[in-house]
Each structure stands twice: as C-alpha cells, then as structure tokens.
Amino acid sequence: MKTRTLLADLPDTGREEQMEMLAGNRHARLLRIISPPRFNSRPFLQQEDEWVMVLQGEGTLEVE
C-alpha cells in the first residue's frame, strides 16, 4: 500500500469539491474530500453514517 500525507499534492479545486477514495471495502470507505475556499454545499440526506475530520481550515456541520 502506498503511503503519503493527506495534505500532499492538493489539486486545484476551482469551484467544485473533489473526492478521492483512499481505501474501502463492503463495510466502510475512506475518502479524501478537498473543498475550495469559501465553498457552500447544499443540504443533502444520505443513507450511510458519516464521521468527519477537518485537517486544515474550518467548517460548519448542521445536524437535524
């Protein structure tokens, strides 16, 4: 398995989020999500549970 830092080789995101699958199986996925500065996503509902960690910058998470 190739190892590297999660903050290395960050692509130019323009105005869209970019997602990269780092690892996964039928039970879980590990994604690297790169958001551009001042990105505002629209609310969405998903079927699976999610755990989030912000490594750089800041974010707001609203839970209903």
N, C-alpha and C positions, 0 to 999 in steps of 0.2 A: 504494500500500500504506500503510495506517495504521501509524504508529509510536507506541510508548508504552513505558514502563518495565515490566519483568516483575513488579515488586513493587507496581505501582499497582492500585487497585481490587480488592484481595483480597476474595473473598466470605467470608461466614461459613460455614465448612465443617461445623459441627455435629460429627457423629461420622464422616462419610464423606469419602473423598478426592474431589476434583473435578478433572476433566481438561478442558482446553480445547485444541483443535487450533489452532495458530498458523499453520502452513504445512505443505504436504505435496504430494507427487506420487507416482508409482508406485514410486519407489525409496526414499523417506525421508519421515518425519513429524517435525514439531517440536511437542511437547506441553508445555503448562504444567500441572504437576501440583501441586495445593495440598492438603497434608495437615493435618489438625487437630493440635493439640498432643498429645503422647503417643499418637500413632497407631501401632498394631501391625498390620501386614498379615500375612496368611497366606502361606506359601511358594507360589510358582507357577512353572510352566515355560512358556516362550514360544518360538515358532518363530524370531522375528527377533532380531538382535543389538540391544544397547541401550547407549547412552552416557548417563551421568547426571552432572548438576552440581547441587550443593546451593547455593542462593543465600543462604539465611537459615536459621539453626537448625543441626541436626545430624541425622545418620542413620547407620544401620549397614547395610552391604551384605555379605551372605554369599554366597560363590561356591563351588560344589562342583565 
